[in-house]
């Protein structure tokens, strides 16, 4: 009887064993000796450290991480409550996923800057696969599975699987909402849904280059500036990149970019179906071009 009583006390309301953030046993957070993270509890501890002001610390994943005990939807059986992931904010260190997978990220929020990282101000984030990530926001702007706002952070080797989704209103991207830093070797298969400024990889971009990236996810907007790679593109280059997903918006809709201010395109591919429901400003590559420089590209290929 006493054992059952103790178990009942230790069990949380959600119906699963309580989880408490715990410090990694290896690493000191420096660039040369990052924290070695192997559990969800250690990842939650790292997040709390960053959010308390230690935003330059670095970390490396050493195992795949299942976040379901720290964030989950209410299902009435396993979880009788809802727990939304609190994003990592104002990050400026190096976070290396080391080729590991983060599964079951769940966010249901109403605030700006929503994602695994809310605001990655600078630094580097790389080598992560997201499995069954679900990010939803019913207000505000800047949403992405990896980051709501990536700032000047360098993003490389990020992948979202087809069972992932991100949904919001404005500035919604499969990888990031808004970004100014270089983005390379990223692949989005998540569905992206919102109103305006939506992109399979990034919602709005103003930086140097997006290189070797691909979108396979369906991108659906009920407003303008919707693209397979970027919804709004202020400046920079897209090279060696492709969109294969269907893209829908009202106007300024394109396989690569919805609305481009100034952009260089080099060796790009677009094969998704592009639909502008207002019957205005839709393009195989770019919906609306203010200034664009196009080097060799392919706009359609046969399906084998």
PyMOL commands that set and color helices and strands:
alter all, ss='L'
color gray80, all
select helices_A, chain A and resi 2-10+40-51
alter helices_A, ss='H'
color red, helices_A
select strands_A, chain A and resi 35-37+59-61+65-66+88-89+94-103+106-109+117-119+124-131+134-137+141-144+147-149+154-160+165-167+170-173+176-179+183-184+187-188+191-194+196-199+202-211+214-215+219-221+226-227+230-243+247-249+253-254+257-260+263-270+274-276+282-283+286-289+292-294
alter strands_A, ss='S'
color yellow, strands_A
deselect
rebuild
show_as cartoon
